[in-house]
Amino acid sequence: MDVKVVFCKPCGFQNRALDLANEILNRFGLDGVSVTLVPGKNGIFDVYVDNEMVFSRYKEKRFPEHQEIIEQVDKRLQQAKAR
């Protein structure tokens, strides 16, 4: 499972992306979850799980809480295991 965090580098969102990536890897790193950080621009902070957007700062008008991303990853892991 791949989690991708696209963040606005000029906006200084890199540390937020790194913190989120570290939390995901600490929780799921041994479960086959990888995290890719992708620098972007224009205020972007989007999170994808297996190429499906699970959070958009633009749409939500806020940054994600780490727990809500953890829950999305966990939900998808459980679905994959149930198959």
C-alpha positions in Angstrom: 0.0 0.0 0.0 1.4 3.4 -1.0 0.5 6.6 0.8 1.5 9.8 -1.1 1.6 13.2 0.5 1.8 16.1 -2.0 2.8 19.3 -0.2 3.6 22.9 -1.0 7.3 23.3 -0.6 7.4 27.1 -1.1 4.7 27.4 1.6 6.8 25.6 4.1 4.6 22.6 4.4 7.5 20.1 4.2 7.8 19.7 8.0 4.1 18.9 8.2 4.4 16.3 5.4 7.5 14.7 7.2 5.7 14.6 10.5 2.7 12.8 8.9 4.9 10.4 7.0 6.8 9.5 10.2 3.6 8.8 12.0 2.3 6.6 9.2 5.6 4.7 9.0 5.8 4.3 12.8 2.3 2.8 12.8 2.2 0.8 9.6 5.8 0.5 8.3 6.0 -3.2 9.0 2.6 -3.8 7.4 3.8 -3.1 3.9 2.9 0.6 3.8 5.2 3.0 2.1 5.1 6.8 2.1 6.1 9.0 -0.8 6.5 12.8 -0.4 6.0 14.9 -3.5 6.9 18.6 -3.4 4.3 20.8 -5.1 3.2 24.4 -5.0 0.1 26.7 -4.8 -0.7 25.8 -1.2 -1.3 22.1 -1.9 -1.4 19.5 0.9 -3.2 16.4 -0.5 -3.0 12.8 0.8 -3.6 9.8 -1.4 -3.8 6.1 -0.5 -3.2 3.8 -3.4 -3.8 6.7 -5.8 -7.2 7.6 -4.2 -7.4 11.0 -2.6 -8.3 10.8 1.0 -7.7 14.4 2.0 -7.4 17.7 0.3 -6.4 20.9 2.1 -8.1 22.9 -0.7 -11.4 21.1 -0.3 -11.3 20.9 3.5 -9.8 24.4 4.1 -7.5 23.0 6.8 -4.7 20.6 7.3 -5.5 16.9 8.1 -5.4 15.6 11.7 -2.8 12.8 11.7 -5.4 10.5 13.3 -7.9 10.9 10.4 -5.2 9.8 7.9 -4.1 6.9 10.1 -7.8 5.8 10.2 -8.0 5.9 6.4 -4.8 3.8 6.0 -6.0 1.4 8.7 -9.4 1.0 7.1 -7.9 0.2 3.7 -5.4 -2.3 5.2 -8.3 -4.1 6.9 -10.2 -4.2 3.7 -7.2 -5.6 1.9 -6.7 -8.3 4.5 -10.4 -9.3 4.4 -10.1 -10.2 0.7 
